């Protein structure tokens, strides 16, 4: 005979007002049901608004289609007819393959959408299995039939909370936890192998060059239901996804081999297709400050005004106005004007083995060296100090002394020249490494000379030069100011043109050089010298028009002077920066990809007295320049200085704050003034409309508003400035990964645990100290109970928030559309129009952090509350549809890292699996199933550790870089050093635009740290 179910020793059925104020975040069953209906209605409204506005606002919602320099555009959308307006946007979502998505949006965008596919792969089968096993099992219990679960009884009866402690039924959850971990591990493994395929294709890929510039449009071929079937099968089957990816990789390699074979046949063994010579390196031509260098801008006139500039090339120029050498279509380097596709900013023209001109990535031929520590002590320096010696002729990339000498002379022709006074070696420790090689100017040049000589000795046949790093912040700030003033000037040009047209209509062509109010002779002759002379009103109108024209021209002249003065300051600041190279970082360029790969693997010190970290150089679009300026001392100091701020942000009780506001009435109005010390008579006794409105705002709207502002604005900005202030993330992709780690830690420590525990742990801290076993009962009770909050959270995002992104993909873009509808912030010059057309980037760390939170919520409750799993599966399905569309038509990445963030996502998913194991064991222990809890905790944690190690070594190791043997077939190139020069330091600031160098573009963040 079964014993009666004991009452859980957790919270009392009737909490006091103080306990209600700090209670865990629990949503009642009625509130969950209400959320379902409200979310369905709001989601339908958002989709209806999207269908209505997407045609008239296609310039906003299809920004990527307007980009002029994409290698491949997404297909145009059909908007004619009601059916096409309603569902036409789904056609590319379901018909375009993942390979075509990579062609148009990049591998980083594919990783974003594939992470959502991973959620579908995991939660759809797990939801079906868990619901089929656990729901019938949990419904047999009677534990929730008491006052404690009165408000959540209809949901909690389907959870482990409804099973009696010590029941043998708990072993079902124990066994199911192993099945869930095995399935999640299998899906992760398949996705990692798929990512490795795309990653290696990305590293190996070349793009044809030469011929008439053209832009491909992907997805234009007619397709039927077979394409939809393939997409859906890949969406729900990880095995089929990997099968399709393998076939795609083979197809791409076959096409590359076929192109090479065709080029070899066309060449016929002749030497006509010799290696293409790139343009003259722009570093010496434009960045050296030569006064004889002629501006390539030429004369660009509008309304009779010359917009040519010897200091700044306008970033907003159209493709037909950009000089040929800086054009994405006609240029031969990665030094391209204005905002352009990230992959174009790191392109290098090369010739394949078959003589075919191709574009390759500059980052494959560059190595980044950064200071890693202080110089050696004097005793070590006595041993390391270089002595007189003659190179033996043995080097890394050649086998003989004679061959090395000839190749070294040839390679040295393209190398950067060192100041003549610094070409000689120095045995002085202080001259070589003054302040550890961190002193700008002479000390940095001395270190560069020693590094350059060492690299030439080791790779005489391949080393091409050493690019110095300069602090360009002063130039950049001046360029920002120049952009503002030049915009004002361009708007004044339009104002002068309008004033001139009005004056001409009034018969007065006057301006700054004519007498106000005096009509022109031509108009006077046309009118016979009679009408205007006798018409006083007309004369006054003409005088006013002439005065307005003169005033507008005067303002334009004054503004032009400001712009010219700023351009002179920019040129002066640029020359000053170029005279002060930093010793904190250098970029070594190679003509051979194998040599660059071997150099990046060097762990020994290249120069005896300098301590450098060596790594493959990020692409010019991916470099985080502010981090390259920092010395090893600054990085160490800032890393610890930022920690207190991060701790405050991590533990800030935003959940408690919103919970206090939500439970305010229960706390301050419960009971009577005699029984409730928090009783607020004015707030509780008021029944007027204003009082009810205030209560509704405080309890309904204000908590949601605070939570939205915190998640959307405060956290991303706080984590960005914290990560950037550490100045140790050398690439923008590294910075994004660091921010993702911060988001994940916040999601676990604050959002998840804060929602589970709420303020209850603080209210019962005394009981936990006196009874150490009380914390287990507290957590075991709070964890299943808080699942109603997570269920409500996921439902809202599944049915409403994901669809809201269709009509509100970017705050600034949509808000300015609204402002312009009311006549505010309307574009007045071409620069304004170009800024409107520019697509924002997605905030990778922010979005991945949001997705990871759903994984945490869903997996943690996989065998505790199975009702969360269908909601999580639905979230990833609707999010996949939304984000696949946005990746194709709205967002344009600010950098292309080749999907490297997936390596971190894999590790975070393993940590999430570890959380699942830990909390499942915790709930089992709280149910007095101690044996199952201990077995699960120890075996699963050890298994996850071994799993992570195995996958990292068997798949991840091969996805980081190309194998050395694979680089042997890569073409030799001559990388233009200006490719790795920041745009502010290039002549005319080619490549500069207001958002360049930011990890997230058009989000109001800075390029630099605090």
VENDAPE-V935409 format. One line per field, one symbol per residue. phi: phi as a letter, one per 30 degrees, with the letter a starting at -180 (. if undefined). psi: psi as a letter, one per 40 degrees, with the letter a starting at -180 (. if undefined). A space follows every 10 residues. Layout:
phi = ???
psi = ???
This chain:
phi = .ddddddddc dddcddeddd dcdddbcddd dddddddddd dddddddddd ddcdddcddc dbddddddbd dbddddcdbd idddddbddd eddccddddd dddccjdddd dddddddedd eddddddddd ddcddddddd dbdddbddce dbddcddccd ddcdeidddd dddedddddd dddddddddd dddddddddd dddcdbcdbi idebbdbdid ddbcdddddd dddddcbddd eddddddddd dddddddddd dddddddiid cdcdedddde eddddccdid dddddddicc cbhicccdbd cbdedcdded cdeedccddc dbbddcdidb dedddbdbdb bddcicdbcb cdddcbbccb dblddddddd ddddedcdac edidbdcacb dddddddddd dddcdddcee dcdddbcddd ddbdhiicdd jddddddddd ddddddddbd dbdclbcdcb dcdddddddd dddddddddd dddddddddd ddddddibcd adcbddiddd dddddddiib dddccddddd dddddddddd dddddddddd dddddddddd dddddddddb dccdabbccb cbdddddddd cdcdddbecb cbdbaeddde dcdcdddddd dddddddddd ddeedddddd cddddddddd ddcddddccd ibedcbdcdc edddddbddd ddddddddcc ddeddddddd ddcddedddd ddddddhbcd bddddddddd dddddddddc ddddddchcd dddcdddddd bedddddddd dddddddddd ddddddddcb dddddecbda eddddddddd dcichddbad dddddddddd cdcedddddd dddddddddd ceccbddddd ddddeddddd ddddddddbb dbedabciid ddededdddd dddddedddd ddddddcicd dddddddddd dddddddddd ddddbdedcd bdeedddddd ddbbddeddc cdeecdeihd jdaecdicdb cibiccdbdd
psi = hhiihihhfb iidgiidddd dfiihhhidd dddddddddd dddddddddd ddedddfddd efdddehefi dhiiiiiheh idddddedee dddedhiddd ddddeidddd dddddddddd dddddddddd ddddddddee iedefiddfd eededeeeie dehiheiedd dddddddddd dddddddddd dddddddddd dddeiihiii ahhihihife ihiaeddddd dddddehddd dddddddddd dddddddddd dddddddfei edfihhhiih heddddeeeh dehhhedahh ihfeiheihe dhhheeiide ehideeidde ieaegiiahi hdddefihhi hideehhihi hddefihhhi heaiiiiddd dddehiihih heehideiei dddddddddd dedeiihihd eediihehdd ddfhffeehi bddddddddd ddddddddgd edhdihhihi hedddddddd dddddddddd dddddddddd dddddeehei bdeihhehii ddddddeefd dddegddddd dddddddddd dddddddddd dddddddddd dddddddeeg iiediihhii ehddddddde ehdihdhdeh hihhihhiid eehgdddddh iddddddddd dddddddddd ehgddddddd ddeddddeeh aiddeheehg ddddeheidd dddddddddd dddddddddd dddddddddd ddddeefehe iddddddddd dddddddddd dcdddddaed dddfdddddd gdeddddddd dddddedddd dddddddded ddddddegdh dddddddddd deeifiheid dddddddhhi iigddddddd dddddddddd ededgedddd dddddddddd ddddddddec ihieiheffe eddddddddd dddddddddd ddddddefgd dddddddddd dddddddddd dddddddeed iiidddedei iiighhdedf hiddeihefh eiideieidh hfefiieii.
